[in-house]
């Protein structure tokens, strides 16, 4: 059996929210006891509403945000302390694709200079070989050679995101964490970038963590999907299984909102209300105030993430098994 490339064990990230200058700090659990793993060459999608902790989890996997509890292992070794020489050396093997390409790029440098910057930082190629590597990266992501000397503001949003992806691929990483990489793009451009990412990931054997709130995009790119709600994973399974037979009520609501071409959007589950304040979590299951099937046990006991089928887990008191319907 193939060993995971990266593993997270019981990760917890707590922020201290202070109201006013002299207000008492309130702990906010952005990520709460999350465990997952990603195999070499696998694409894991992480989905959930805004504020569910997806982006924080992605940064924790890269060692950018420290964890108050739990640990991350990469290639069987614990993540080095941030800022150390070992941690900086590991940056070449794991890269982050940001949501806003204009904010991720330096407006004072040309596109070619920024794509080649990781090669200089990590001293991966001789200087005379770097321009050829930059040219091949630009071609791989669909950028023209005449765009090499342009600045970020001279490119479209889709072209800027392609430049960000090319820069992330420059070091030939083993892991790519994509944090909402297409949410700011037009729908037609989204499809182009997603298809390009999928092709690059498969061609280069890169493991990918794809963070998004758009299930249509995740369905097209992810091999496996983890659904997050208020800092916890509530369901995890292969992409085909998740979209064919979601078990957790929250996952069912998300999947029911995905339109199918040529079919009317019937049987949709409309969630009532907004996600709870993470600084004031509900007792028991965090989803129970919005769940149409909530029982008494849901209001008092936090459900554990447990196996409900082959390579499938869910955190719900009402889920009996992979093929069983939700208990009324």
HUNORJO-V710628 format. One record per run of one state. SS is the DSSP state (alpha for helix, beta for strand, coil for the rest). FROM is the first residue (numbers start at 1). TO is the last residue. If there is no record, write none. Layout:
SS/FROM/TO, SS/FROM/TO
This chain:
coil/1/3, beta/4/17, coil/18/25, beta/26/39, coil/40/42, beta/43/47, coil/48/53, alpha/54/61, coil/62/68, beta/69/74, coil/75/76, beta/77/78, coil/79/84, alpha/85/93, beta/94/97, coil/98/100, alpha/101/104, coil/105/109, beta/110/110, alpha/111/121, coil/122/126, alpha/127/140, coil/141/144, alpha/145/147, coil/148/150, beta/151/151, alpha/152/154, coil/155/156, alpha/157/169, coil/170/174, beta/175/179, coil/180/186, alpha/187/204, coil/205/206, beta/207/212, coil/213/214, alpha/215/221, coil/222/223, beta/224/229, coil/230/231, beta/232/238, alpha/239/244, coil/245/248, alpha/249/256, coil/257/277, alpha/278/280, coil/281/295, alpha/296/300, coil/301/305, beta/306/309, coil/310/311, beta/312/314, coil/315/328
